[in-house]
Amino acid sequence: MFQTLIVASLAASAVAFRPASFARPTLARVSMSAEGLAGESAPFGFFDPLSLSAGKTDGEVKKIREAELKHGRVAMVAFLGILVGENANPLFDGKITGPAIYQFQQADDLVSFFWVGVLFFIALIEGQNILSGWESVSETNDRKSAVAELKEDYINGDLGFDPLGLTPTDSDEFDALRTKELNNGRLAMLGVAGIVAQELVNGKTILENFAPVAV
């Protein structure tokens, strides 16, 4: 399952990162004021009923968007992994079965220090993000702050990884693609939360829950 998740993460996120030749949009196009950001969609438009973005600085809004993107990407990969792992798991000689919420524990029982490999994979991605997106310790100290900020010219979610060259170079098309990614990520977060809750309730795989109503 771990190898499946790695492959799936690379494929699902390929269009999320720009290639080296990407024509970076102007800073005006990636302004971090909450209203007008990529991610607004009909019929809701700018949706913030609890006013969580009110009074936030550009840097704070940028951090919130970074967190939303990361959680959305993880959720999309998780949803893919749940479906594959529960229904067509080609790894571990078929010894890992049942609801996805228990498959990590099964893998850890079969492979010593499996969790270490997972943490290492996560650390590689997060380490790259820290180097490319976050200001250095000296820059944080120069601002006389104890909290680091994202770099001003950093575009949320940009890890410089797009081996298939799928990221548009046009700013409008790039914003449209970011909105699609955000919306898919939001849907995936809700979907995975629902799947986890349902599997905890009755201990069945998600497709087993649809079996009684299958045509």
TAGIDA-V175029 format. One record per pair of residues at least 24 apart in sequence whose C-alpha atoms are under 10 Angstrom apart, sorted by sequence separation. I is the first residue (numbers start at 1). J is the second residue. D is the distance in Angstrom with one decimal. If there is no record, write none. Layout:
I&J&D / I&J&D
This chain:
32&56&9.9 / 33&57&7.8 / 34&58&8.0 / 37&61&9.9 / 133&157&8.6 / 32&57&8.4 / 33&58&5.8 / 133&158&7.8 / 32&58&5.0 / 33&59&9.2 / 34&60&9.8 / 39&65&9.6 / 132&158&8.2 / 133&159&8.0 / 31&58&7.8 / 32&59&7.3 / 33&60&9.7 / 34&61&6.4 / 38&65&9.8 / 129&156&9.9 / 132&159&6.9 / 32&60&8.7 / 33&61&7.0 / 34&62&8.6 / 37&65&9.3 / 129&157&8.3 / 131&159&9.5 / 132&160&8.5 / 32&61&6.1 / 33&62&8.5 / 129&158&8.1 / 130&159&9.6 / 31&61&9.9 / 32&62&5.8 / 34&64&9.7 / 129&159&6.2 / 31&62&8.9 / 32&63&9.5 / 34&65&9.1 / 128&159&7.0 / 129&160&9.5 / 30&62&9.7 / 128&160&9.4 / 32&65&8.8 / 126&159&9.7 / 125&159&8.4 / 16&69&9.6 / 16&73&9.0 / 13&73&7.1 / 12&73&8.2 / 13&74&9.5 / 12&74&10.0 / 13&76&9.0 / 9&73&8.2 / 12&76&7.6 / 13&77&8.5 / 9&74&8.1 / 12&77&6.9 / 11&77&9.3 / 9&76&8.4 / 10&77&9.1 / 66&133&9.9 / 8&76&9.3 / 9&77&5.5 / 12&80&9.0 / 8&77&6.3 / 9&78&8.8 / 7&77&9.5 / 8&78&9.1 / 6&77&8.8 / 9&80&8.9 / 5&77&6.7 / 8&80&7.2 / 9&81&9.2 / 4&77&9.8 / 5&78&7.6 / 8&81&7.5 / 5&79&9.9 / 7&81&10.0 / 5&80&7.9 / 6&81&9.5 / 4&80&9.2 / 5&81&5.7 / 8&84&9.8 / 4&81&7.0 / 5&82&9.4 / 2&81&8.8 / 5&84&9.1 / 1&81&7.3 / 4&84&8.0 / 5&85&9.1 / 1&82&9.1 / 4&85&8.2 / 1&84&8.2 / 2&85&9.5 / 1&85&6.0 / 66&150&9.2 / 73&157&9.5 / 1&86&9.6 / 4&89&8.4 / 4&90&8.7 / 63&149&7.8 / 70&156&9.4 / 1&88&10.0 / 3&90&9.9 / 4&91&8.2 / 62&149&8.9 / 63&150&7.1 / 69&156&7.7 / 70&157&7.4 / 1&89&6.7 / 3&91&8.0 / 62&150&7.4 / 68&156&9.8 / 69&157&6.5 / 1&90&7.9 / 2&91&8.6 / 59&148&9.8 / 60&149&8.2 / 62&151&9.7 / 66&155&9.0 / 67&156&9.1 / 68&157&9.7 / 1&91&6.2 / 2&92&10.0 / 59&149&6.5 / 60&150&9.1 / 62&152&9.4 / 66&156&5.5 / 67&157&9.2 / 1&92&8.0 / 59&150&6.9 / 65&156&7.0 / 66&157&6.4 / 59&151&8.8 / 62&154&9.5 / 64&156&9.8 / 65&157&8.9 / 66&158&9.7 / 59&152&8.2 / 62&155&9.0 / 63&156&8.4 / 58&152&9.5 / 62&156&7.3 / 101&195&9.0 / 1&96&8.4 / 100&195&9.2 / 101&196&6.6 / 99&195&9.6 / 100&196&8.3 / 101&197&9.6 / 99&196&9.0 / 102&199&9.5 / 101&199&7.2 / 102&200&9.7 / 1&100&9.7 / 100&199&8.2 / 101&200&7.9 / 99&199&6.6 / 2&103&10.0 / 98&199&9.9 / 99&200&8.9 / 102&203&9.4 / 1&103&8.1 / 2&104&8.5 / 101&203&9.0 / 1&104&8.2 / 99&202&9.9 / 100&203&9.8 / 101&204&10.0 / 99&203&6.6 / 100&204&9.3 / 101&205&9.0 / 2&107&8.3 / 76&181&9.6 / 98&203&8.3 / 99&204&5.8 / 100&205&7.1 / 1&107&7.9 / 98&204&7.2 / 99&205&4.4 / 100&206&8.7 / 98&205&6.2 / 99&206&7.4 / 73&181&8.2 / 76&184&7.5 / 77&185&9.5 / 80&188&9.5 / 97&205&9.4 / 98&206&9.7 / 99&207&9.7 / 69&178&9.4 / 72&181&8.1 / 73&182&8.5 / 75&184&9.3 / 76&185&5.9 / 79&188&6.6 / 99&208&9.6 / 72&182&6.8 / 75&185&6.5 / 76&186&8.9 / 78&188&8.3 / 79&189&8.6 / 82&192&8.6 / 71&182&9.8 / 72&183&8.5 / 73&184&8.7 / 74&185&8.2 / 75&186&8.3 / 76&187&8.5 / 77&188&8.7 / 78&189&9.1 / 2&114&8.7 / 6&118&9.6 / 69&181&8.1 / 70&182&9.7 / 72&184&7.4 / 73&185&5.8 / 75&187&8.7 / 76&188&5.2 / 79&191&7.5 / 80&192&9.7 / 2&115&9.8 / 69&182&6.5 / 72&185&3.7 / 73&186&9.1 / 75&188&5.3 / 76&189&7.4 / 78&191&9.9 / 79&192&5.9 / 82&195&8.9 / 68&182&7.8 / 69&183&9.8 / 71&185&7.4 / 72&186&5.8 / 74&188&8.8 / 75&189&5.1 / 78&192&7.2 / 79&193&9.7 / 82&196&9.7 / 2&117&8.9 / 3&118&10.0 / 6&121&8.5 / 70&185&8.7 / 71&186&8.5 / 72&187&8.2 / 73&188&8.4 / 74&189&8.4 / 75&190&8.6 / 76&191&9.1 / 77&192&9.9 / 2&118&7.6 / 69&185&7.2 / 72&188&6.6 / 73&189&8.8 / 75&191&8.3 / 76&192&8.3 / 79&195&8.7 / 65&182&9.4 / 68&185&8.2 / 69&186&8.8 / 71&188&9.3 / 72&189&6.0 / 75&192&6.5 / 68&186&8.1 / 71&189&7.3 / 72&190&9.6 / 74&192&10.0 / 75&193&8.9 / 87&205&8.9 / 86&205&6.7 / 87&206&9.8 / 32&152&9.7 / 85&205&10.0 / 86&206&8.2 / 87&207&8.6 / 31&152&9.7 / 68&189&9.8 / 86&207&8.5 / 30&152&9.9 / 83&205&9.1 / 86&208&10.0 / 30&153&8.9 / 32&155&9.9 / 82&205&8.9 / 83&206&8.2 / 30&154&9.2 / 31&155&9.7 / 32&156&9.9 / 82&206&8.6 / 83&207&8.5 / 27&152&8.5 / 30&155&7.2 / 27&153&7.1 / 30&156&8.9 / 26&153&9.2 / 27&154&9.4 / 25&153&9.8 / 27&155&9.1 / 24&153&9.2 / 24&154&9.7 / 25&155&8.9 / 24&155&8.5 / 38&172&9.9 / 38&174&9.3 / 39&175&8.2 / 40&176&9.8 / 18&155&9.7 / 38&175&5.7 / 39&176&8.3 / 17&155&9.6 / 22&160&9.0 / 37&175&8.6 / 38&176&7.3 / 39&177&9.4 / 41&179&7.7 / 17&156&9.4 / 18&157&9.3 / 19&158&9.4 / 21&160&9.6 / 38&177&8.9 / 39&178&6.9 / 40&179&7.0 / 41&180&9.3 / 16&156&9.7 / 17&157&6.7 / 18&158&6.4 / 19&159&9.2 / 20&160&6.4 / 22&162&9.6 / 38&178&6.3 / 39&179&4.2 / 40&180&9.9 / 16&157&6.9 / 17&158&5.0 / 18&159&7.4 / 19&160&5.8 / 20&161&8.0 / 30&171&9.4 / 37&178&9.8 / 38&179&5.3 / 39&180&7.4 / 16&158&7.2 / 17&159&5.7 / 18&160&5.2 / 19&161&6.0 / 20&162&8.1 / 29&171&7.4 / 37&179&8.9 / 38&180&9.1 / 39&181&8.4 / 40&182&9.3 / 41&183&8.4 / 16&159&8.6 / 17&160&5.5 / 18&161&5.9 / 19&162&4.8 / 20&163&9.4 / 22&165&8.8 / 29&172&8.9 / 38&181&9.8 / 39&182&5.9 / 40&183&8.9 / 13&157&10.0 / 16&160&9.2 / 17&161&4.9 / 18&162&5.2 / 19&163&6.9 / 21&165&9.0 / 23&167&10.0 / 25&169&8.2 / 38&182&8.3 / 39&183&6.8 / 16&161&7.9 / 17&162&5.2 / 18&163&8.7 / 19&164&8.3 / 20&165&9.0 / 22&167&7.6 / 23&168&8.8 / 24&169&7.6 / 25&170&7.9 / 26&171&8.3 / 30&175&8.9 / 15&161&8.4 / 16&162&7.4 / 17&163&9.0 / 18&164&9.7 / 19&165&5.8 / 22&168&7.8 / 23&169&5.5 / 24&170&9.1 / 25&171&5.7 / 29&175&8.6 / 14&161&6.9 / 15&162&6.1 / 18&165&7.4 / 19&166&8.1 / 22&169&5.8 / 23&170&7.8 / 24&171&8.2 / 25&172&9.2 / 39&186&10.0 / 13&161&8.8 / 14&162&5.2 / 15&163&8.8 / 17&165&9.0 / 18&166&7.9 / 19&167&7.1 / 21&169&8.7 / 22&170&9.3 / 23&171&8.6 / 13&162&8.4 / 14&163&6.9 / 15&164&7.8 / 17&166&8.7 / 18&167&5.5 / 19&168&9.5 / 25&174&8.5 / 14&164&7.0 / 15&165&7.6 / 16&166&8.6 / 17&167&6.9 / 18&168&8.2 / 19&169&9.6 / 24&174&9.8 / 25&175&9.5 / 10&161&9.3 / 11&162&9.8 / 14&165&8.3 / 15&166&5.4 / 16&167&7.2 / 18&169&8.8 / 10&162&9.4 / 11&163&9.8 / 14&166&7.5 / 15&167&5.5 / 10&163&9.5 / 11&164&9.6 / 14&167&8.5 / 15&168&9.0 / 18&174&9.7 / 16&174&9.8 / 16&177&8.3 / 15&177&8.4 / 16&178&7.5 / 15&178&9.3 / 16&181&7.4 / 15&181&8.9 / 13&181&9.1 / 12&181&10.0
